[in-house]
Amino acid sequence: GSYLYYGRWQGTGYTGGISRVHRCGEPTEYLGSVDGFVLSLTVTGGYVFIGVQFGAAPIQRMPVTGGAAEPFAAPGSGKGGSHLLTDGTTLFWSEFYGGEQRVFSMPVSGGPTSTLAHYAKSPTIAIDTTYVYFFQNDGLYRVAKTGGAAELMVAHEPLDIDAVVADDTGAYYLGGHGAELLHVAFPGAPPSQLAAGQIADIAITPSHLYRSDSQLRALYESNKQGGDETLLASNFDAMHQISVDASSVYGLSGTALWKVDR
């Protein structure tokens, strides 16, 4: 779409809000308030779906043009809605519920909530066309979007993995608390190191890989097999969340939203 959507704190209580800004950098537009803190969001089918903490429902939605947010998904533990993702048909998210971190799914058109995984160690998840990726104590796992038994992709020490993105070639993840960027193609395959540094976040396109380095305060691009990197930008506070479209990389740095040409 033409806009970037982002969450904001209203400044009082457990109340958040949603704003949007045109990708060309036009003035921001406030869309409406949300019941709870905004943890994550995704846009599909004419709605902004919002993952919420301390709200009446872990997933809420509002029209992309603005309006009141409405509860959309149970169970609603008050501690959920992390890393909300969609493939256009289904919503996927992680939520602390029933004394454990779980991975849930739900049709974007509404309907029952399904539990895909129990005892996730981190709220971070990723999706490709077939699987949802998540962490447990002993490593990175995947489970089919339709449910079933989870498969161990790669063993890792607890709390050693910090982020993951995925496509149909496998999973790209940060190991060593961001000290290395790794790729694993399928369960049991040996991981390959693609980059090293103090990596804050990663994003991918069909052909390229992007990473922000918090120590060097820089943003890099490389092909997805690793190798030589291109410096896209530097001398800013670390971009702790980045995303990418056909022409640009977007990153949150401090309280600012940045756009960098690819």
Solvent accessible surface area in square Angstrom, and as a share of the most:
residue,aa,sasa,rsa
1,G,103,0.99
2,S,59,0.38
3,Y,67,0.25
4,L,29,0.15
5,Y,37,0.14
6,Y,60,0.23
7,G,33,0.32
8,R,112,0.41
9,W,150,0.53
10,Q,68,0.30
11,G,39,0.37
12,T,101,0.59
13,G,54,0.51
14,Y,129,0.49
15,T,50,0.29
16,G,0,0.00
17,G,0,0.00
18,I,0,0.00
19,S,1,0.00
20,R,26,0.10
21,V,19,0.11
22,H,42,0.19
23,R,61,0.22
24,C,102,0.61
25,G,58,0.56
26,E,94,0.42
27,P,124,0.78
28,T,87,0.50
29,E,68,0.31
30,Y,100,0.38
31,L,12,0.06
32,G,10,0.10
33,S,56,0.36
34,V,3,0.02
35,D,73,0.38
36,G,0,0.00
37,F,58,0.24
38,V,34,0.20
39,L,75,0.38
40,S,22,0.14
41,L,41,0.20
42,T,22,0.13
43,V,62,0.35
44,T,24,0.14
45,G,73,0.70
46,G,43,0.41
47,Y,69,0.26
48,V,0,0.00
49,F,3,0.01
50,I,0,0.00
51,G,0,0.00
52,V,1,0.00
53,Q,47,0.21
54,F,87,0.36
55,G,15,0.15
56,A,78,0.61
57,A,9,0.07
58,P,2,0.01
59,I,0,0.00
60,Q,4,0.02
61,R,49,0.18
62,M,1,0.00
63,P,52,0.33
64,V,32,0.19
65,T,99,0.57
66,G,17,0.17
67,G,36,0.34
68,A,89,0.69
69,A,24,0.19
70,E,72,0.32
71,P,92,0.58
72,F,35,0.14
73,A,4,0.03
74,A,66,0.51
75,P,42,0.27
76,G,29,0.27
77,S,45,0.29
78,G,17,0.17
79,K,111,0.47
80,G,0,0.00
81,G,0,0.00
82,S,19,0.12
83,H,76,0.34
84,L,5,0.02
85,L,54,0.27
86,T,30,0.17
87,D,68,0.35
88,G,38,0.37
89,T,92,0.54
90,T,29,0.17
91,L,0,0.00
92,F,1,0.00
93,W,0,0.00
94,S,0,0.00
95,E,0,0.00
96,F,77,0.32
97,Y,73,0.28
98,G,65,0.62
99,G,63,0.60
100,E,16,0.07
101,Q,28,0.12
102,R,45,0.16
103,V,0,0.00
104,F,6,0.02
105,S,8,0.05
106,M,11,0.05
107,P,50,0.31
108,V,28,0.16
109,S,102,0.66
110,G,24,0.23
111,G,44,0.42
112,P,110,0.69
113,T,44,0.25
114,S,53,0.34
115,T,56,0.33
116,L,16,0.08
117,A,7,0.06
118,H,80,0.36
119,Y,154,0.59
120,A,7,0.06
121,K,88,0.37
122,S,24,0.15
123,P,56,0.35
124,T,13,0.07
125,I,6,0.03
126,A,4,0.03
127,I,30,0.15
128,D,17,0.09
129,T,101,0.59
130,T,68,0.40
131,Y,51,0.19
132,V,0,0.00
133,Y,2,0.01
134,F,0,0.00
135,F,8,0.03
136,Q,48,0.21
137,N,85,0.44
138,D,69,0.36
139,G,3,0.03
140,L,0,0.00
141,Y,29,0.11
142,R,33,0.12
143,V,1,0.01
144,A,28,0.22
145,K,32,0.13
146,T,136,0.79
147,G,23,0.22
148,G,62,0.60
149,A,95,0.74
150,A,45,0.35
151,E,68,0.31
152,L,68,0.34
153,M,1,0.00
154,V,16,0.09
155,A,69,0.53
156,H,40,0.18
157,E,132,0.59
158,P,81,0.51
159,L,115,0.57
160,D,26,0.14
161,I,17,0.09
162,D,65,0.34
163,A,16,0.12
164,V,8,0.04
165,V,32,0.19
166,A,14,0.11
167,D,29,0.15
168,D,102,0.53
169,T,75,0.44
170,G,3,0.03
171,A,0,0.00
172,Y,5,0.02
173,Y,0,0.00
174,L,1,0.00
175,G,0,0.00
176,G,28,0.27
177,H,120,0.54
178,G,2,0.02
179,A,42,0.32
180,E,45,0.20
181,L,0,0.00
182,L,13,0.06
183,H,31,0.14
184,V,0,0.00
185,A,43,0.33
186,F,118,0.49
187,P,41,0.26
188,G,70,0.67
189,A,10,0.07
190,P,118,0.74
191,P,60,0.38
192,S,55,0.35
193,Q,107,0.48
194,L,27,0.13
195,A,14,0.11
196,A,59,0.46
197,G,25,0.24
198,Q,83,0.37
199,I,9,0.05
200,A,26,0.20
201,D,25,0.13
202,I,4,0.02
203,A,8,0.06
204,I,32,0.16
205,T,17,0.10
206,P,135,0.85
207,S,62,0.40
208,H,56,0.25
209,L,5,0.02
210,Y,1,0.00
211,R,15,0.06
212,S,0,0.00
213,D,2,0.01
214,S,42,0.27
215,Q,134,0.60
216,L,106,0.53
217,R,109,0.40
218,A,2,0.02
219,L,0,0.00
220,Y,34,0.13
221,E,27,0.12
222,S,9,0.06
223,N,70,0.36
224,K,16,0.07
225,Q,149,0.66
226,G,5,0.05
227,G,62,0.60
228,D,139,0.72
229,E,65,0.29
230,T,73,0.43
231,L,97,0.48
232,L,39,0.19
233,A,23,0.18
234,S,49,0.32
235,N,124,0.64
236,F,16,0.06
237,D,87,0.45
238,A,15,0.11
239,M,1,0.00
240,H,114,0.51
241,Q,113,0.50
242,I,17,0.09
243,S,57,0.37
244,V,34,0.20
245,D,39,0.20
246,A,99,0.77
247,S,70,0.45
248,S,1,0.01
249,V,1,0.00
250,Y,9,0.03
251,G,1,0.01
252,L,69,0.34
253,S,6,0.04
254,G,64,0.61
255,T,152,0.89
256,A,41,0.31
257,L,70,0.35
258,W,116,0.41
259,K,99,0.42
260,V,20,0.12
261,D,104,0.54
262,R,92,0.33
